Amino acid sequence: MHLTSEEAQSLNSVCSFDELAEIAISMLARVKGEHAEIVQICGPMSTGGCGDFKKNMERFNRSIEVAQVHGVAVFNQVLFQDVVIKLCNWKEGSPYPMELLEVFYGRVLSSGHITKGLFLPDWESSVGARWERNLLSGLGIAIEDYPSSWLDEAS
């Protein structure tokens, strides 16, 4: 799953999580017809996991790649990460930006386009992944562990 050149260009002018969510939902709506199921991988990025943002993101990216190799249509939220960091003015160790969850992820997950959450090991250590799991559960969206057979491939 990728951004069109127009969607990618529009990221440059985003000033709010609402605007960012609009781009993500537009991308999801565009690809929804091509895929019966769109999955979001959930797990540690900025909190928990390896205890290091860079290591968490490497693991997260690799987990997305492996799922895609296995034919899973994945909403790749990493495409939005640079804008998220800019909007949050985030630095490792900063307080968690709840607006990111409540506005961006809240709107994306409530859009009806995400059909399943795949949770990486140690998801419990992540503020965001715990919040996502709670929301997905409340929305009645399927929740599964990331397949253990894929974990070796993602390492």
N, C-alpha and C positions, 0 to 999 in steps of 0.2 A: 504494500500500500504506500502510495507516494503522493506528494503534493503536486498539483499542476504548476506550471510556471507562474500563472496568475495568482494561485494561492500562496506560493512561495514568496512572490513579490509583495503581496499584501501583508505578510508577516513583518516587513520592514516598517510599516506605519502603525502597528498595533500599540494602543495606549492603555488597554485594560484587559482584564481576564475575560470580560464579556465579549470583546472583539475577538480575542484569541479563540474562545469557545465557538464563535460563529464560523471561523475558518475551519476548525476541526470538524464541526458538525456538517459543514458543507462538503468536506472531503468524504466523510462517512456516508452521507446521503448519495454522493456520486458513485461510490464503489459498492453500495449496498446491493444493487441489482446484480452485481457480478458474483456475490458470495452469499450463500445461505446463512453463514455464521461469521460474525466478526468478533474476535477475541481481544480482550485487553489483558496484557500481562501485568501483574501487580507484585510489587516487592520493594525492597529497600533501594532508595536512590540517595536522598540527602540525609536520612536518619537510619540508624540500625545497620543490619547486614554486616558487611566487612568493616564497618566503622570508618570508612573513607569514601568520600563522594566519587572520586575517580575510579576506584576499584569497583564500587557498586555499579557505576554506569557502564564499565567494561563488561561486567557480568550481565547486566540488564540488556545491553545491546546484543551480546552473544546469544542470550536466551531468545530474543526476538528472532534473530537470524535462524536459529535451529528450528523454532516453531514454523517459520516460513518454509524452510527446506522440507518440513513434514507436511506441507500443503495447507497450513493454517493461515487464514487471513487475519493479520494482527494489526490493530490500531497502534501505530508506532508513535506513542506520545513523545518519544525522544526527539522527533522532528520539531517539536515546539519548545524544547528545553532551553535554547538560547534566549528566546523571548521571555520564558518564565523567569529565568535568572535576572534578566533586565528589569522586568516588572516588579520583582520582589526586592531588587537590589540585594540579592541573597549572597551571603558569604558563609562558608562552612562554620557551623557553630552558632549561627544566628537563630533567633526564635522561629518556629515553624510558621510559614505564611498560610494561615487557615483560609484566606480568601482564595488561594490557589485551589484548594479542595472544594470549598463551598460553591465557588462560581465556575471555575473552569471544569474540574472533574465532575462536579455536581450536574452541570448542564450536559456535558458529554455523555455521562453514564445514564442520565435520565432521558436522553434523546430518542431511545428506542432502537438505536443502531448497534449497540454492543449487546451481544447475546450470551457472553460468558466471560468470567474472570478466571484467569489461570494464575495461581499464586505460587511464587517462588519460595523455596525454603527460607526460613527466618523472616517471613513476612510479618510475624508478630512483633518484631523489633522495630518496625517502621511505622511512624505516626500516620503517614499517608496511606499505606497499605491496610492498616487497621480500619481507617476511616472508609476506604473504598470497599472493603469487605462488608462493613456494616451497611453501607448504602446499597450495594449490590443485593444483599440479603433482603433489605427492605423493599427493593424494587422487584424482587422475585426473579432476578437474573442468576443463571447457573453459576456456581462457584466450584472450582476443582483445583487440586494441587497440580502444579507443573509436572508433567510426566517424569517419573524418576529415570526412565530409560533415556530421556533427552538430556538430563543433567550432566551426564558424563560428556556428551557431545558439546555442551555449553561451557565446560570447564577449560 
